[in-house]
Amino acid sequence: MNELRNIAVRIVTKHINNWDPEYLFADGAPDDEYESEIAKIVEAVLKSKDEIEVAEAIQDTFGYFFGRDYDFEDCYSIAKNVWKELYG
């Protein structure tokens, strides 16, 4: 499970950082800016039964940390890519 977790961390980090929903990297934020959010999302990825649950976790996590609503379709797009890359 540790190996799967490490792979999930790399995959989720790549997709969340590429998405950069708060546009923090454009302002010079460090590469680990979303580390707390990514940790919560990785836990969800490892426990979820499908990409819809992952999308909900992404939406909920970012909503909690940044106090605003995130479009489900945006979150689902990220979740689908993460799920496909991790589980095929």
Secondary structure, 3 states (H helix, E strand, C coil): CHHHHHHHHHHHHHHHHHHCCCCCHHHCCCCCCCHHHHHHHHHHHHHCCCHHHHHHHHHHHHHHHHCCCCCHHHHHHHHHHHHHHHHC
